[in-house]
């Protein structure tokens, strides 16, 4: 290997995505890891997880387009999956008679492509035409192809776009609004996303499609959206300035693009004549100040005419926050987290006034999620009475398998489907605790383990976390954790650290940029609390995290190695000096900072694991996993960290399959392989005594 110039990153060559030299290195390191971990118990675990993933009785999620409900399904016979449909009546009667719309396996064989399903957008009101997206090997970038839902075939000479990041939506049957990175740097942002929205007419070359909307190249990107509501059709354009800052424009009757004048860090939704605003900072308007985290609503036409009279549908408190909103034609629903416990509410107009009501009849400690049954504006058009204003609610927790229920206002929930138990949860309990971080902040965490857990410091514990992008970590049912860890006597812990969304925007903002280091301190505080409570000890404690969570556990390796016996680090960010130059990295500058600014790099270097590796410090063993098809977080992060750790004499393992995207796997077999590998690593480091039940 050539010696790099002084001061240059010696492992920069591992960022090359197409080099045969890099591929040889990746394959060699991956083979070493498989040889070390893939024993007989690994094979048993892999088979057990694959059996769960392919189980014919697993829960079947649905969404409605027009007359049908659709589902995407993978199993042993169709590993790439079937996009299929039935009617809601048949689905509810448990006799769905699924009709295959697209067989992805057959398509991949016919076209000799590694296709992965990425969804579609349908055109109302007849829902005959849709725009299907397929990626190669699980990447974010995808092809777009027009499909006929009646004839169940791709449209000859229909709308077709090659692989790119972006999306297209229907303006009408013969025109698309395309926000795509196709066309080179002129139409791309520095993050690799679309810089323009183009109007593409059927039969015209895409290269000549006129630009309707654009953003600056150093902004994150643009998108467009078309409402096909028969009463109030609208076209909206979104200019994403940063990850949490955007400007929304609506096209008026003259074709002019008018901005919706709300704070640029707010989230806006139109439904159908109402404007909803989710605040991320305090907003003073109309003689009143509304707090960050509030959900507001007002008439859209009145607002655009200058009115600022809002109704507050939700107001946060220190430990109570809005998670998200969803809607049908006449009812709005939203989820609230109260001390990280889930609650659901309906909001609707009654006698000209908004009324908010809780949804009862769900388990008190369940993690709840709600979504509209109808998508692609199916609720704007006639439907069967039972399908109108319907929501689907998922209810589960770490030891309670998911249940899907159909919910409509004024009616009790009707069970649609339920997942059978995938592991023995007898004697297990989910409990909530708090650790005290370095600045005195209370950090909640969930602990899943035996109800009569011995406080002797001998329990084997897996600590999980994320702490970024206002994403909340909740104790969902996880079959793999249950089967390979909890059932064997392990303890699983989920930390709700700053940077997440558990307590609203302020909780997120308390863990970004220079305060990201504090979010990592929160995670270490949970580890210390588990040790202080004598639940475990460092030699029996591992941590895991992926993506931003990979940065988190990378910091545990370099900043808090004395607390852990092993670290599992997936699709991570680790080189914070170069992250903004790699793939989508520039889009996260608002979260982490800009390493090209000396004042930002001054704090970022201390939380850049790649730069903090020391030869003479003792680190716990680490498993680094990535994917050759990850076009979001560059696999070079994990590769370079592996090389540097080994060069400095530390114990590290590395695994990178050629497919998988940011999720690490494109089908159930690949996912089972990855999951079993992770638990083999834990078994060979902190948990040699955890055995399958007889």
N, C-alpha and C positions, 0 to 999 in steps of 0.2 A: 504494500500500500504506500502510495506517495506521501511524503511528509508535508502537511499543510503549512502555509506561511505562518509566521508567528502571529498569535492573536486570533487566528481563524479557528472556527469550530472544527475539530479534527474528525468529527463524525457527520459533517454536513452532507457527505456523499450518500448517506442513508435516507435522505429526503427524496432521492430520485425514485419516481414511481414506475419507470419503464426499464430500468437498467437490469441487464442480466446478472451483473455482479451483485446488485442489491438482492435480486430474487434468490440467488444462490445462498447469500448470507441468511436471508429470511428462512428459506427452506431448511438450512442446516440447523439454525437455532430452534425452529419449530420441531424438527425431528428429535433433537436432544431432549426437549421437554416431553414429547410424547413417549420416548423411550423411558424416561424417568417416572412418568406418572401413569401410563396406560397399562396397569396390571389387571389381574383377574377381577378385583373389586371394582376397578374403573369400568370394565366391560359390563358387569352386573348393574352398576349404577346407570350407565348410559342406556342400557336396555330398559331399565325401570322408568327413566324419564321419557324415553321415546314412547313407551307404552302409554304413559299419561298424556303426552302431547297428541298422540294419534287416536286416543280413546274415542270410540263412536258415540259414547253417551255424554261427551263434554258439552258444555253450554253453547247454544247457538244464538249469536247476536244477530239482530235484524235492523234494517232501516227501510222505509217505504219510499218508492218512486212510483207515482201514478197508481196503477191498479195492483202492483205487486210489492211484496217485501223481499229484499235481497240479502244474501249472506255470502261471505267468502269463507271457504272451507278447505282445510288441508287434512290429509290422513296418509296412511301408509301406501294406499293405492294411487293417490294423487298428491305427491309431496309438494309440487309447486302450487297446487290449489285449483279449486273450481269456484267460479263466480256463478251463483245459482239463484233461483227465485221460486216463490210460491205465493199463495194468497195469505193474508193475515188470518182469515177464517180457518184455513187448513192448518196453518202453523199452530193456532191456539187449540185446535182439536187434536194435536199431536199426530196428525196424518198429513204431513206437509207435501208429499209427492214432489220433491225438489226437481225443478227443470234446470238443466245446465245451460247457462248462457255462454260462458267462455271456459274452455278447458285449457288452463295455462300450460299443463304438461304437454298436451297434444300440440299446442301452438309452438312451444319451445322446441319440440322434436321436429316439427315441420319446417321451422325456420332456422334450426341449428343455432339457437340463441339461449342464453341463460336468463330467460325472462323472469322477473319478479313483479307481482301485482302491486300497483301503486294507486288504484282507485279510478274513479271516473266522474265526470260532470254531465248531467243529462239536461236535455232541452224540454221545458214544459211548453204547452200543456199536454201534448200527446206522449211525451217520453219515448219517442221512437229512436231519436238520435242521441248519442252520447260521445264524449271525448275520453277515451281510455288512455291511462298512463301506465307504461311498463318500463322498469329499469333493468339494466344489465347487472347481474350479480349483487343486487341490493343497494346500489348507489342512490344518492338523492336525485341525481340527474336522470331524466326519463324521456322516452319517446312519447309522442301524443298521436293517437290514431282515431279517426272517426269510425264509430261502430253503430250498426243498425240493430236495435233491440227487438224488432219484430222478426226480421230475417235471421237474426243471430249470426251476423257476419260483418267483417270489416268492409267499409264502403269503398268500392272501386273508384279511384280518382277522388276520394274524399279528402277532408282536411288531414294532413299528415305532417308532423314535425319531427326531425331527428333528435337524438339525445341532447338534452340541455337542462339546466336548472330553470324552473319557471312553471307557468301554468297558462291555460287558455280557458276562457269562459264564453258562452254563447251570447252574442248581442241579438241575433235572430237566426233563422234557419240557414242564412247564407253569409253571415258575418261573425267573426270571432274577435274578441279583445284578447290580445296575446301579450303577456308579460314574460318574456323569455330572454335568456342570455345568449341566444343564437346570434352570430354575426360578428364576433370578435370584441375587442376592448371598447370600441365606440358605444356598444349597447350593453356593456357590463359595468357593474360597480366594482370597486376594489375587493369586495367580499365575494365576487363571482356570481352575483344575482342580477336580475334584469334591471337595467337602467331606464328602459322605455316600455310604454304600452303602445302596441301597434294595432291598427285596424286591418284585419286580413279578410278580404272578400273571396268568396268561393271562385275558383278558377284562375285567380290572379297569382303571380309569383310572390311568395312570402317576402323575398328580398326587397320588393317594391311597396310593401305595405306601409302606408303613411303612419308617422308617429303622432299619436294623440296626446301623450303625456310623458313626462320624463323627470328625472331627478339628477342631482349632481353625482359625479362618479365616486366621490368619497362618502356618499350616503349609503345606506344599506340596500335599498332597492325600491321598486314600485310594483303595485298590483292593481287590478281593476276588478270590479264586481258589477253585475247586472241583475237588478231585481225585475222579474217577469210578472210581478203582481198585476193582474188584469185591470185593477182600478188605478194603481199608482206605480207604473213602471219607472225605474230610476237607474241611472248609471253613476257609479262612484269610482273615484280613483284615489289610491292611497300612496302617499309618498312616505316611505319608512326612513326617517332621518337617522335614527339609531334604533337599537333593539327595543327600547321602550319609549321612543318618541316618534310620532307620526303626524302627518297632516292629511286630512280627508277632504276631498272635493266632490261636490255633486254637480252633475250637469243639469242646468235649468232648461226651460222650454225653448230658449233661443240657442242652446248648444254651448253656452258659456260655462266654464268650470268655476263654481263658486266655493270658496273654502267654508267648512263648518267651523265656526270660531269657538272652539273649546281649547283648553290647555293641550299642548302637543304631547304631554305624557299621559293623557287620558285615553281610555278606550271608548269608542263610540259605536253604537248600533242603531240602525233604523228598522222600525217594526210597527205596523206598516206606515202609520201616520205619526208615529211617536219617535222621539229621539232619546235614546238611553245613553247616559254618560257614566262611566266607571272612573272615579278620580284616583290618581296616584299621588297627588299633592293637593294642599288646600287651595280652594278657588273662591275668590271673592267676585261676585257678579250679581247684578240686580239688587244691590244693597244688602246682600247676605253672604256670609262666608260658609262654604261647605267643606267638611273635613276630608282629608285624604282617606281613601278607602270607601267613600260613600257611593251609593248607586242612586242616580238621579234620573228623572224622566220629565219630559215636557212635549208639547205638540211641536212637530217638526216645522210646519209652516209658520207657526207663531215665532219659533226661534229664529228662523231665517229672516223673518220680518223685523227682528230686533227684540222680541220678547225674551225675558230671562226669568220667568216664573216657573221654578222647578218644584216637583214633588219628590220628597226623599223616600225611596223605597227601602233603603237599608243604610244605617249609620253604624260605623264600627266602634269598638271600644278597644282597650289595651290588648285583650286576648280574644277578641271576636272579630272575624274578618270575612269579607266576601271572597268566595273562591271563583265563581263564574256564573254566567247567565245563559239560558237557552230559551227558545220560544216556539210556540205553535201559532196558528192564525189569531187566536183570541186570548191566549194565556201565556204569561211569561213565568218562567221558573228560575230559581237561583239557589245555589248551594252556599251555606255559611259554615265556617269552622269556628267553633267555640271551644277554646283551649284544646284545639286540634281534634275535636269531636265533630262529626258530620250532622248537619241539619238541612232540610230541604223546605222551600217555601214556594207557594204560588202567588203571583201578582196579576190582578185583572181589574178592568174598569167596571164598576157597578154604579149605575145611576150617575154617571159622569165623574165619578171619583175613583181613585185607585184604592184597592183593598189588598192587603197582604195577609196570607193565611199559611200556617205551617202544614206540612204533610205529615199526618200521624201514621201509626200502624207499622212502623219499622223498628227493628231491634235497637235498643238504646246505645249499644256500643259498636254498632255496625258502621263500616265505612260506606257511605251512600254516594251514588252518582246518578245524575239525571240527564237525559238527552231527549230531544224531540224525536218521535218515531219517524216523522216525515223529513226528508231532505230534498235538496234541489227544488224548494218551494212547492212541494206537493200539497201542502196545506192551503195554498191559495186557490186550489181547484177542487171541484166536487169529489167527495170520497164517501165510502160507507160510513154510517153513523159511528161505529165503534172505532174508526180510524181518525176521526176528526178531533183535533186538539188533544192528541194522545202523546204521552211521554213513556219512555222506558227507564225504569229505575233499577240499578244494580245495588245489591246489599250483600256485604261480606266483611270478614276481617281475617286476621292471620290464621285463625283456627276454624272459621265458619265459612264453608264453601259458598260461592256466589249464587244468588237467586236473582232472576230477571222478572220484573213485574211490569204490567201495563197499567198506567195510571192516568186517569182523567179527572178533572176537577169535579168534586161532588160525588165521586164514586170510590168505593174501597179498592185498594190495589188488587189486581188479578194476576196470579202467578203465571208467567209464560214458560219458564224453564228453570231448572236448578242443576247445578253441578254436583255430582256425587262426591263424597269425601275421597280425597286422593292419598291421604295418609292417616294414621291412627293419632287422633288428637285427644284421646282420653287422658285426663290428668293435666292437660295443658291449660294455661291461663294467659290472657293479655293484660298486662298491668302498665300503668303510666307513672313515671318518676320524673324528678328534676335534678339537674346538676347545676352547680354554680360556676360560671365562667370566670375568667381572669379579672373582669371588670365588675363582677357582682351580678351580672344578668342571669336570670333563671332560664335554663335550657331544658325544655321537656324532652323526654324520650320514652318510647314504648319498649317494653321487655316482654318477650314471648318465651315461655319455658314452663317447667313443671310448677304447678301451683304450690307444691311443698318443696320448693327449691332450697337446698342446703346452702347456708351462708358460711361456707368453709374455704372459699377461695379456690375450689377445685373444678368449678364448672367451666366447660369449654364454650366460649362466647364468640359470636360473629357480629361485629358492629358495622352497620350500614349507614350511609348518609349521602347527601348531595350538596345542599347549601348554596344554591345559585339560581339566577334567572326567575326569581319569585315562584319557584316550583315547590309545592308542598309534598312532603314525604308522609304517607299514611300507611297504616298496617294492613295492606291488602292481602288476600289469600294468595299464597305463593306455593304451588305444589312442590317445586323442587326443594325449596327451603324446608318444607314440611317433611318430605320423604327422605331426603339425604342428610338432614340436620336435626330438626326437632324430634322426629320419631326415634332417633338414635340417642337422644339425651342431650343434644346441644341446646344452647340458648341463643336466640336471635334478638338483636337490639337495633332499633331504628331511631336515629337522632334527628331532632327538629331544630337544626342550627340556623343561625342568622345567614341571610343571603337567600333563604327560601321564602315561601309565601304563607307560611302557617299563621302568621299574625298580621298579614296585610303588607302594603307597600313599605311601611317604615321598617318592618322586619327584614325585608329584602335590602333596602337601602343601607341598613346597618351592617351589611356584609358584602359590600361591593368596593371596588377600587382599593384604596389603602386599607379599608376595613375588611377586605377579604381575609387578611391574616387573622383578624379577630374571629371570623367564622370558623377558621381552622382551629383556633384556640377553644372554641365552643365544643368541637368534636373531641378534642383531647380532654376537655373537662368531663364529658360523658364517660370516656374511658377511665379517667381517674375515679369517678364516682362509682363505677362498677367494681373497681379494685377496692375502694374504701368501704363499700357495702359488703365486701368479701363475697361477691358473686363470682369473681374470677381473679386471676393474677396475670401479669404480662405474658408469661410463657403459654397461657391458655387462652389468650385473647388475640383475635385477628380482626382486621378491618377490610372492608371492600367498598369500592365505588367506581363509577364509570363516567367518562366524559368530563364534565366539570367535577364530578365526584372522583374521577381519576386524579385530577389536580389536588383535590382534598387529601386523598390517601397518599399521594406522592409527598405531600407535606408532612404527613404522619411519619413517613419513612425518614425524611431528612431533618425534621424538627423535633419529633417525639418518638424516636426509635425505641427508647427504653420502655414504652408503654405496650408494645405489641410483640407477639411471637411470630406473626406472618401478616403479609399484606397482599391483597388481590386487587389489581389496578387495571381497569378495562378501558379501551379506546380513549386514552387520557390526553389531556393537555399537560405538558411537563416542561417544555422549553418556552418560557414566557418572554424570552428575548426575541424569538422569531415567530411566535404564534400568529401575530397579525399579518405576517407575510404568507402564511400557508392556508390554502383553500379558503374556507369561510371565516377564517380567524378575524379579519378586520371588522366583521359585524359584531364582535363581542368587546370592542374597546370600551364601550360604556360600562360594561361589567367589571373589567379588569384594569383598564388603563392603557395608555399608549406607550409602548417601550421605546419609541423613537423620541419621546420627550424626556429629557434628563430628570425632570422633577417626578415623572411617573416611574421611570426605571429605578429611581432611588428606593422606592418602596417595593417595587415588583421583584427586584432581584432576590429579596429575602423570602419570597414565596414562589420562586422558580426552582422546583426540585432539581432540574437538570444542572443548574448552576450551583446548587448547594451540596452536591455529593462530595464527601471528603474521604480520602484514602484511609485515614487512621481512626475513623469513627466506626463503631459497630452498628450494623443495620440488621433488622430481621430479614429473612428470606422474602422475596417478592416475586409474584407472577404477573407479568405484563402481557396483556392480550390486545390485539388490534385486528384490522382487516385490510387486505390489499385493495378492497373496493370502497373503503371509507372516504367519501369525498366531502366530508364535513370537518372532522378532526383528522388532520394528516397523520398517517401511520408513522411518519418520521419521529414523532414525539416518543412513542414507545420504543422504536428501534434504537434511537440514539441513547435513550436512558439505559437500555439493556447493555449496549456496547460500553458505555461509560462505567456502569456498575461493575461489569466483569473486568474491565481494564484496571479498575481500582481494587480488585480482589474481593468483591462482595458476592453474596449468593443470590442469583437471580435466574428466573426462567422466562421464556418468551414463547408466545404462540400467535401466529398470524396466518389464517387461511387466506386463500386468494379471493374468496367471495365473502359476502356478508354485510357490506355497508356499515353504517354506524351502529346498527343493531347487532353486528357480529355474526349473523346467521341468516340464510335465505330460506331455509326450510326446517322442518322439525328434526330431521336427522342431524343437520349441522348444529342446531341449537342443543340437542341432547348431548352431542359430543363436547361442546363448549362447556355446558353446565357440569357434566361429569368430570371434566378436566379440572374445573375450579375446585370441586369438592375433593378430588384426589389430592390436589395441592394442599388443601387444608388438613386432610387426613394424614398426610405425610409430614406435616409441620407441627400444628398445635393439637391435633385430634387423633392420635394413633389408636386410642381406646374406644372411639365411637364406632360401633359395629351395627350392621343391620339386625333387626329383630328376627328371631328364628321363626 
